[in-house]
Amino acid sequence: MIRPFLKWAGGKSRALPELLPHLPKAKLLVEPFVGGGSVFLNTEYQNYILADSNSDLINVYRCATRHTDLLIDAARALFNNGNHADRYYAVRSQFNAAHELNGKKMINGARRAGFETALILRAAQFIYLNRHCYNGVCRYNQSGGFNVPYGKYKDAYFPETEIRQFAKKARDTRAVFLCSPFQITLSIIPNTSAVIYCDPPYLPVSKTSCFTQYNGESFGESSHHKLVSELIAINKKTGVPVIISNSDTPVTREIYAQFKLNEISVRRSISTNAAERNNADEVIGVLKRRRIEVRNV
């Protein structure tokens, strides 16, 4: 298995053995919620459209693909003698001071002199923060500032090998990275051999375990209803199969009732207490490929 270079809450690495058999063959895989990228890294599609509403995440993936060596050099400089609270909070302050770069318009916009360098530095800082913060959580306050505290790790692994593996896979498959909400990503699904895999923020299993946002925006029940509506419409229109992952709760089963739900059990990767990282019940939902009738007029 190829490991992602970022830690990611809800990452699919542990669920891959159960998930991969449900992903049908096709030329293109579309992920509106790419997250840590473990599905991308461990599948063999010819092409990929990888999207997320988190502009820092998409920026780090673009920089890793286009400027691999520059990103690694910039990130290594931060990691060197950087595993202590003073350095962490200094980098976090610098990252937040420049959060105006954390805008979709600038991330997706035209390049300007010096702007590319600023994006590479921000991507390096994001990797550093991800690897040194508490549990690898990605969370922003209402002002757009990254607000996860220092993780106090004995060692912080520098993922150079994983960055290079990601970059090679992205270049070989001509992966397209989009900073966009799922509605826009799903609107560009081509009428071709494609598969949609959605791994949205999970519906909470209890009131105390609710973590439905990592980009300063909530993704609650209404968002899941909208997502299901879009997915069913695309499946009916194009015949493209859809696979989803989510927590196994009564609300999930109600919202995703039109999917065939397969139960799985996955070890938790995020918890406030390491002793509580036990197995969690999840579901993999499947809308199979539909046959589209072509009528002669």
C-alpha positions as CSV (number, residue, x, y, z in Angstrom):
1,M,0.0,0.0,0.0
2,I,1.2,3.5,-0.8
3,R,0.9,5.8,2.2
4,P,-0.4,9.4,1.9
5,F,2.1,12.1,2.9
6,L,-0.5,13.9,5.0
7,K,-2.2,12.7,8.1
8,W,-5.9,13.0,7.6
9,A,-8.9,12.5,9.8
10,G,-11.2,9.9,8.1
11,G,-8.4,8.8,5.7
12,K,-9.3,5.6,3.9
13,S,-6.0,3.7,4.3
14,R,-7.5,1.3,6.9
15,A,-10.7,0.8,4.9
16,L,-9.0,0.0,1.5
17,P,-9.3,-3.8,1.7
18,E,-13.1,-3.5,2.1
19,L,-13.5,-0.4,-0.2
20,L,-11.4,-1.4,-3.3
21,P,-13.6,-4.3,-4.4
22,H,-16.6,-1.9,-4.6
23,L,-14.8,0.4,-7.1
24,P,-15.5,-0.8,-10.6
25,K,-13.2,-0.6,-13.6
26,A,-13.2,2.6,-15.7
27,K,-10.9,5.1,-17.3
28,L,-11.6,8.0,-14.9
29,L,-12.1,8.2,-11.1
30,V,-13.7,11.4,-9.8
31,E,-13.3,12.3,-6.1
32,P,-15.2,15.4,-4.9
33,F,-13.7,14.9,-1.4
34,V,-10.1,13.8,-2.1
35,G,-8.9,14.2,1.5
36,G,-5.7,12.4,2.2
37,G,-5.6,10.8,-1.2
38,S,-5.2,7.2,-0.2
39,V,-7.8,6.0,-2.7
40,F,-6.1,7.9,-5.5
41,L,-2.7,6.4,-4.5
42,N,-3.9,2.8,-4.3
43,T,-6.1,2.5,-7.4
44,E,-5.1,2.0,-11.1
45,Y,-7.4,4.4,-13.1
46,Q,-6.0,6.0,-16.2
47,N,-7.0,9.5,-15.2
48,Y,-8.3,11.3,-12.0
49,I,-10.3,14.4,-11.1
50,L,-9.4,15.1,-7.5
51,A,-11.3,17.9,-5.8
52,D,-11.8,19.4,-2.3
53,S,-13.2,22.7,-0.9
54,N,-10.1,23.0,1.2
55,S,-7.8,25.3,-0.8
56,D,-4.7,24.6,1.3
57,L,-5.1,20.9,0.6
58,I,-5.5,21.4,-3.2
59,N,-2.5,23.8,-3.1
60,V,-0.2,21.3,-1.5
61,Y,-1.2,18.7,-4.0
62,R,-0.6,21.0,-6.9
63,C,2.8,22.1,-5.5
64,A,3.8,18.5,-4.8
65,T,3.0,17.6,-8.5
66,R,4.5,20.7,-10.2
67,H,7.3,21.7,-7.9
68,T,8.3,18.5,-6.1
69,D,11.9,19.3,-5.3
70,L,11.2,22.9,-4.3
71,L,8.4,21.8,-2.0
72,I,10.5,19.1,-0.4
73,D,13.4,21.5,0.2
74,A,11.1,24.1,1.7
75,A,9.4,21.6,4.0
76,R,12.6,20.0,5.1
77,A,13.9,23.4,6.2
78,L,10.9,23.7,8.5
79,F,11.2,20.1,9.9
80,N,14.9,20.5,10.7
81,N,15.1,21.2,14.5
82,G,11.4,22.1,14.3
83,N,9.8,19.6,16.6
84,H,9.1,21.9,19.5
85,A,6.3,24.1,20.6
86,D,8.0,27.5,19.9
87,R,8.8,26.6,16.3
88,Y,5.3,25.1,15.8
89,Y,3.4,28.2,17.0
90,A,5.8,30.5,15.1
91,V,5.1,28.6,11.8
92,R,1.4,28.6,12.6
93,S,1.4,32.4,13.1
94,Q,3.2,32.9,9.8
95,F,0.8,30.6,8.1
96,N,-2.2,32.4,9.5
97,A,-0.8,35.9,8.8
98,A,-0.8,35.0,5.1
99,H,-4.2,33.4,5.1
100,E,-5.4,35.8,2.4
101,L,-3.6,33.4,0.1
102,N,-6.0,30.7,1.3
103,G,-8.6,31.9,-1.1
104,K,-10.1,29.8,-3.9
105,K,-9.9,32.8,-6.3
106,M,-6.1,33.1,-5.8
107,I,-5.5,29.4,-5.7
108,N,-7.3,28.9,-8.9
109,G,-6.3,32.2,-10.5
110,A,-3.6,33.4,-12.8
111,R,0.0,33.2,-11.7
112,R,1.9,36.4,-10.9
113,A,5.6,37.1,-10.2
114,G,6.4,35.7,-6.8
115,F,3.0,34.2,-6.3
116,E,4.2,30.7,-7.1
117,T,6.9,30.9,-4.5
118,A,4.4,32.0,-1.9
119,L,2.2,29.1,-2.7
120,I,5.1,26.6,-2.4
121,L,6.0,28.1,1.0
122,R,2.4,27.9,2.2
123,A,2.3,24.2,1.0
124,A,5.5,23.5,3.0
125,Q,4.1,25.1,6.1
126,F,0.9,23.1,5.7
127,I,2.8,19.8,5.6
128,Y,4.8,20.9,8.6
129,L,1.7,21.8,10.6
130,N,0.0,18.6,9.5
131,R,2.8,16.5,10.8
132,H,3.4,18.4,14.0
133,C,-0.2,19.3,15.1
134,Y,-2.4,17.4,17.5
135,N,-3.5,14.1,15.8
136,G,-3.0,15.6,12.3
137,V,-6.3,17.4,12.6
138,C,-7.1,20.0,10.0
139,R,-9.3,22.7,11.5
140,Y,-9.8,26.5,11.0
141,N,-11.5,29.1,13.1
142,Q,-14.2,31.5,11.7
143,S,-11.5,33.9,10.6
144,G,-9.8,31.3,8.5
145,G,-6.9,30.7,10.8
146,F,-5.5,27.2,11.4
147,N,-6.1,26.7,15.1
148,V,-4.9,23.1,15.9
149,P,-2.5,23.0,18.9
150,Y,1.0,21.5,18.9
151,G,0.9,17.7,19.0
152,K,4.0,17.0,21.3
153,Y,5.3,14.1,19.3
154,K,8.6,12.5,20.2
155,D,9.5,12.3,16.5
156,A,7.9,14.0,13.5
157,Y,8.3,11.9,10.3
158,F,9.4,13.8,7.2
159,P,7.4,12.2,4.3
160,E,9.8,12.9,1.4
161,T,9.3,9.4,-0.1
162,E,5.6,9.7,0.1
163,I,5.6,13.2,-1.5
164,R,7.6,11.8,-4.5
165,Q,5.3,8.8,-4.9
166,F,2.3,11.1,-4.9
167,A,3.9,13.5,-7.4
168,K,4.8,10.6,-9.8
169,K,1.4,9.1,-9.7
170,A,-0.3,12.5,-10.3
171,R,2.0,13.2,-13.3
172,D,1.7,9.8,-14.8
173,T,-2.1,9.9,-14.6
174,R,-2.4,13.6,-15.5
175,A,-4.5,14.1,-12.4
176,V,-6.6,17.3,-12.3
177,F,-6.8,19.1,-8.9
178,L,-9.8,21.3,-8.4
179,C,-10.5,23.6,-5.4
180,S,-14.3,23.5,-5.6
181,P,-17.4,22.4,-3.7
182,F,-18.9,19.0,-4.7
183,Q,-21.7,20.7,-6.7
184,I,-19.2,22.2,-9.2
185,T,-17.1,19.0,-9.3
186,L,-20.0,16.8,-10.1
187,S,-21.3,19.2,-12.8
188,I,-18.2,18.4,-15.0
189,I,-18.5,14.6,-14.9
190,P,-18.0,13.6,-18.5
191,N,-20.3,11.1,-20.3
192,T,-17.5,8.6,-20.5
193,S,-16.1,5.6,-18.6
194,A,-16.0,7.1,-15.1
195,V,-16.6,6.3,-11.5
196,I,-17.5,8.7,-8.7
197,Y,-16.2,8.0,-5.2
198,C,-17.4,10.3,-2.4
199,D,-16.0,10.4,1.1
200,P,-17.7,13.5,2.6
201,P,-17.3,14.5,6.3
202,Y,-19.0,11.7,8.2
203,L,-22.3,12.1,9.9
204,P,-21.7,12.0,13.7
205,V,-22.3,8.8,15.6
206,S,-23.2,10.9,18.7
207,K,-23.6,14.5,19.8
208,T,-20.1,14.5,21.4
209,S,-18.3,13.1,18.4
210,C,-19.5,15.7,15.9
211,F,-16.7,16.9,13.6
212,T,-18.3,17.9,10.4
213,Q,-16.0,20.7,9.3
214,Y,-12.4,21.2,8.6
215,N,-12.5,24.1,6.2
216,G,-14.4,26.6,8.3
217,E,-17.7,25.4,6.8
218,S,-20.2,23.0,8.3
219,F,-21.2,19.8,6.4
220,G,-24.3,18.6,8.2
221,E,-27.4,16.6,7.3
222,S,-28.7,19.1,4.8
223,S,-25.4,19.0,2.9
224,H,-25.6,15.2,2.8
225,H,-29.2,15.4,1.4
226,K,-28.0,17.8,-1.3
227,L,-25.1,15.5,-2.1
228,V,-27.3,12.4,-2.4
229,S,-29.7,14.4,-4.7
230,E,-26.8,15.4,-7.0
231,L,-25.4,11.8,-7.1
232,I,-28.7,10.2,-7.9
233,A,-29.4,12.7,-10.7
234,I,-25.9,12.1,-12.2
235,N,-26.3,8.3,-12.0
236,K,-29.7,8.5,-13.7
237,K,-28.5,10.9,-16.4
238,T,-25.1,9.4,-17.3
239,G,-25.2,5.9,-15.8
240,V,-21.9,6.5,-14.0
241,P,-21.6,4.3,-10.9
242,V,-21.3,6.1,-7.5
243,I,-19.6,4.8,-4.3
244,I,-19.8,6.5,-1.0
245,S,-18.3,6.0,2.5
246,N,-19.8,7.2,5.8
247,S,-20.5,6.3,9.4
248,D,-23.1,3.6,10.0
249,T,-25.9,5.5,11.8
250,P,-29.6,5.6,11.5
251,V,-29.4,9.0,9.9
252,T,-26.9,7.8,7.4
253,R,-29.1,4.9,6.5
254,E,-32.0,7.2,6.0
255,I,-30.2,9.8,3.9
256,Y,-28.4,7.2,1.7
257,A,-31.4,4.8,1.5
258,Q,-31.2,4.5,-2.3
259,F,-27.7,3.2,-2.1
260,K,-26.9,-0.5,-1.4
261,L,-25.1,-0.2,1.9
262,N,-22.4,-2.6,2.9
263,E,-21.3,-2.7,6.5
264,I,-17.6,-2.6,7.5
265,S,-15.6,-2.1,10.6
266,V,-12.6,0.2,10.6
267,R,-10.1,1.2,13.3
268,R,-10.4,4.8,14.3
269,S,-7.4,7.0,13.3
270,I,-8.5,10.1,15.3
271,S,-9.5,10.2,19.0
272,T,-8.8,12.4,22.0
273,N,-7.7,9.2,23.8
274,A,-5.4,6.7,22.1
275,A,-7.0,3.9,24.2
276,E,-10.3,4.8,22.6
277,R,-9.1,4.2,19.0
278,N,-11.2,1.1,18.6
279,N,-13.1,-0.1,15.6
280,A,-15.9,2.0,14.2
281,D,-18.9,0.9,12.2
282,E,-19.0,2.4,8.7
283,V,-20.9,1.7,5.5
284,I,-19.9,1.7,1.8
285,G,-22.8,2.7,-0.3
286,V,-23.1,1.7,-4.0
287,L,-25.2,3.0,-6.9
288,K,-24.4,0.7,-9.7
289,R,-23.9,1.7,-13.4
290,R,-27.3,2.3,-15.1
291,R,-28.0,1.4,-18.7
292,I,-29.0,4.5,-20.6
293,E,-31.6,3.9,-23.2
294,V,-30.9,5.5,-26.6
295,R,-34.1,6.0,-28.5
296,N,-34.2,6.7,-32.3
297,V,-36.4,9.6,-33.0
